[in-house]
C-alpha cells in the first residue's frame, strides 16, 4: 500500500454513478446515485443526510471499494481507487463482532488477520479496551455485552488499525438516546486524537450537526446526488448533549431541514404512488 499524498484530498467521489439490476424483473437498471461528487479533506468530519433510499450507503460502499461505480471515479489521497480502500475502516450499523471471540480478542482480530502474533495483538488491544471503558469486560463474549458495549468494542476494533479514513453507516441508530450520546462523545474524543477523515451516514439531522464539520444533503432517489453542503462552524471540542442548545445549532438545523424536508416529502410521495 502506497503512502498517502499529503497534498491531496483524503477522499474524493468524482461524478459517481451507481446502478443495480431493477427488482421489477423487466431487465432494467435502477440508478441509485447519479453524477455524485463529494470531497472530504484531511482530518475532516462530513455527515451525509437524506431520505430513506437516497443512496447514502451506496456512496459509502463506493468509497470503501466494495462497489465499483458504473461511471465516475473514487480518489483516495490523490490515487484512483481500484479494489478495496486499504486506507479505510468501515463501521456498519449491525454488530460485526465475531461471537466466538471475547471483547479483547475482537479488538485484536484485525491485527491478527494482518499477520501480527496473538500475544502482541492482545497486548496492543488492552489499552484500547481501557480507553472505551471496557477494561473490566475484556473476557466477555458479545452476547454478554449490552448494545452500547458492543459498539464500544467495535469502535476500538476499528480505531486500533489507525485508519486514515473512517466510513460509518448509521452506527448508533439502534441505541437508546442516552447511550447514543455517550457513544457520539466517545467517537469525537477518539477522532480528536486521530483526526482521520470521516464520512458518516445518518438519518438523524441533530446527530449530523453535533458531530460534523460539514453536512451534505442528498436528494431523494432514484438518481440521487448532493444538492446542498452546509458548513457547521460550531467550536470544538463538543459535547453532543450541550451543543444542541447553541443558537447557531438551532439556526443551522432550521436551514438544513428547510432543504431536507422537500427531499423527504418527495421520497414519501414516491412510496405512496
Secondary structure in CASP SS format (residue, H / E / C, confidence):
PFRMAT SS
TARGET T0000
AUTHOR 0000-0000-0000
METHOD secondary structure of the structure
MODEL  1
X C 1.00
X C 1.00
X C 1.00
X C 1.00
X C 1.00
X C 1.00
X C 1.00
X C 1.00
X C 1.00
X C 1.00
X E 1.00
X E 1.00
X E 1.00
X E 1.00
X E 1.00
X E 1.00
X E 1.00
X E 1.00
X E 1.00
X E 1.00
X E 1.00
X C 1.00
X C 1.00
X C 1.00
X C 1.00
X C 1.00
X C 1.00
X C 1.00
X E 1.00
X E 1.00
X E 1.00
X E 1.00
X E 1.00
X E 1.00
X E 1.00
X E 1.00
X E 1.00
X E 1.00
X E 1.00
X E 1.00
X C 1.00
X C 1.00
X C 1.00
X C 1.00
X E 1.00
X E 1.00
X E 1.00
X E 1.00
X E 1.00
X C 1.00
X C 1.00
X C 1.00
X C 1.00
X C 1.00
X C 1.00
X H 1.00
X H 1.00
X H 1.00
X H 1.00
X H 1.00
X H 1.00
X H 1.00
X H 1.00
X H 1.00
X C 1.00
X C 1.00
X C 1.00
X C 1.00
X C 1.00
X C 1.00
X E 1.00
X E 1.00
X E 1.00
X E 1.00
X E 1.00
X E 1.00
X C 1.00
X C 1.00
X E 1.00
X E 1.00
X C 1.00
X C 1.00
X C 1.00
X C 1.00
X C 1.00
X C 1.00
X C 1.00
X E 1.00
X E 1.00
X E 1.00
X E 1.00
X C 1.00
X C 1.00
X C 1.00
X C 1.00
X C 1.00
X C 1.00
X C 1.00
X C 1.00
X C 1.00
X C 1.00
X E 1.00
X H 1.00
X H 1.00
X H 1.00
X H 1.00
X H 1.00
X H 1.00
X H 1.00
X H 1.00
X H 1.00
X H 1.00
X H 1.00
X C 1.00
X C 1.00
X C 1.00
X C 1.00
X H 1.00
X H 1.00
X H 1.00
X H 1.00
X H 1.00
X H 1.00
X H 1.00
X H 1.00
X H 1.00
X H 1.00
X H 1.00
X H 1.00
X H 1.00
X H 1.00
X C 1.00
X C 1.00
X C 1.00
X H 1.00
X H 1.00
X H 1.00
X C 1.00
X C 1.00
X C 1.00
X E 1.00
X H 1.00
X H 1.00
X H 1.00
X C 1.00
X C 1.00
X H 1.00
X H 1.00
X H 1.00
X H 1.00
X H 1.00
X H 1.00
X H 1.00
X H 1.00
X H 1.00
X H 1.00
X H 1.00
X H 1.00
X H 1.00
X C 1.00
X C 1.00
X C 1.00
X C 1.00
X C 1.00
X E 1.00
X E 1.00
X E 1.00
X E 1.00
X E 1.00
X C 1.00
X C 1.00
X C 1.00
X C 1.00
X C 1.00
X C 1.00
X C 1.00
X H 1.00
X H 1.00
X H 1.00
X H 1.00
X H 1.00
X H 1.00
X H 1.00
X H 1.00
X H 1.00
X H 1.00
X H 1.00
X H 1.00
X H 1.00
X H 1.00
X H 1.00
X H 1.00
X H 1.00
X H 1.00
X C 1.00
X C 1.00
X E 1.00
X E 1.00
X E 1.00
X E 1.00
X E 1.00
X C 1.00
X C 1.00
X C 1.00
X H 1.00
X H 1.00
X H 1.00
X H 1.00
X H 1.00
X H 1.00
X H 1.00
X C 1.00
X C 1.00
X E 1.00
X E 1.00
X E 1.00
X E 1.00
X E 1.00
X C 1.00
X C 1.00
X C 1.00
X C 1.00
X C 1.00
X E 1.00
X C 1.00
X E 1.00
X E 1.00
X E 1.00
X E 1.00
X E 1.00
X E 1.00
X C 1.00
X C 1.00
X C 1.00
X C 1.00
X C 1.00
X C 1.00
X C 1.00
X C 1.00
X H 1.00
X H 1.00
X H 1.00
X H 1.00
X C 1.00
X C 1.00
X C 1.00
X H 1.00
X H 1.00
X H 1.00
X H 1.00
X H 1.00
X H 1.00
X H 1.00
X H 1.00
X H 1.00
X H 1.00
X H 1.00
X H 1.00
X H 1.00
X H 1.00
X H 1.00
X H 1.00
X H 1.00
X H 1.00
X H 1.00
X H 1.00
X H 1.00
X H 1.00
X H 1.00
X H 1.00
X H 1.00
X H 1.00
X C 1.00
END
